[in-house]
Amino acid sequence: MFRPAITGTGVFTPPNVITNAELVTAFNAYADRMNAENAPAIAAGEMEPMQHSSEEFIVKASGIENRYVMDKTGVLDPAVMHPLLRQRDDDEPGIMTEMAVDAAKKALAQAGKTAADVDAVICAASNLERAYPAVAIEIQQALGIEGFAFDMNVACSSATFGIQAAADMIRSGSIRSALVVNPEICSAHLEWRDRDCHFIFGDVATATLIERIEDAKGPHFEILSTRCATQFSNNIRNNNGFLRRSRPDGMKDRRDMQFMQNGRKVFKEVLPMVSQHIADHMAAEGVANTDLKRLWLHQANKTMNDFIGKKVLGREPEPGEQPNILQDYANTSSAGSIIAFSQNSDDLTEGDLGLICSFGAGYSVGSVIVRRHMS
């Protein structure tokens, strides 16, 4: 059995920022527009008027202050309220490939490796821009990697599930290394017209290079153990799919064709599931909460992360122990925990232990226990 290690990470950050102030201005203009168009029905008591959003509401509900997106013009247009991305010819690189390649090159550079050192590519994301050919194979070609590639989707847990798949292949000896890439264009499946969720998501791409530990050229994180779990729930759902046109009303602008969640139930059910999953994983590996130097969590909601951090560590996390990046990036689905890891891990020293965890729709939860090595 070979020992896998994370030797490099990379983050592609889109060029456009949407502040809470910009988002609220656009949403409230849309709400006013809808209320004016439906004034007779509202006056007759047949429908409720749309409520305004506010910066204070968004920060209190999520801890989010900004988000990066691939396009902001459509999102901030009250007549559109979704990103506007140009149609690409089939012989052009896809937008997800461009994002993933940027992050992957950064991960390779950090590890001191090239495409020739990579055996496999896993594109793990909550949504993929097409059914086939696999986006992962397009990324593989764009990077000039030999070997194989495949897509996988476990919603917000896709990155940690991808890391486990890569680590298992390395442990078995079937490959020496793999890139796990997470291109997330969450702005395209978010319903920007829904006050309860219009602020949640942003866009980003992350990449993680995983290799046999003996191939590491510099500081790295040995993957000591991985664990994944799923439990079916309808409380986070998106009904869009290839069968849409085959069903009555399938092509209408239906609310369930975008991101939907029952926030209260998710909060109530996911928090204990994730906390117990982490506790069981640590116990199985003989890791005490006092051993953990860092906890890199899925970036969905600050209150949720603060709860999990306190539960896992048995106390309020010290500044930096459980870093949050969602105030800047918002929820970026599978990529969130990897952004937190990439941006908040260089200060750890030889032997320090940390845990990466992502969780979300499914329900799904994945955790990765790592140990820092300086050489």
Order of alpha helices (4+ residues) and beta strands (2+ residues): beta-beta-alpha-alpha-alpha-beta-alpha-beta-alpha-beta-alpha-beta-beta-beta-beta-beta-alpha-beta-alpha-alpha-alpha-beta-beta
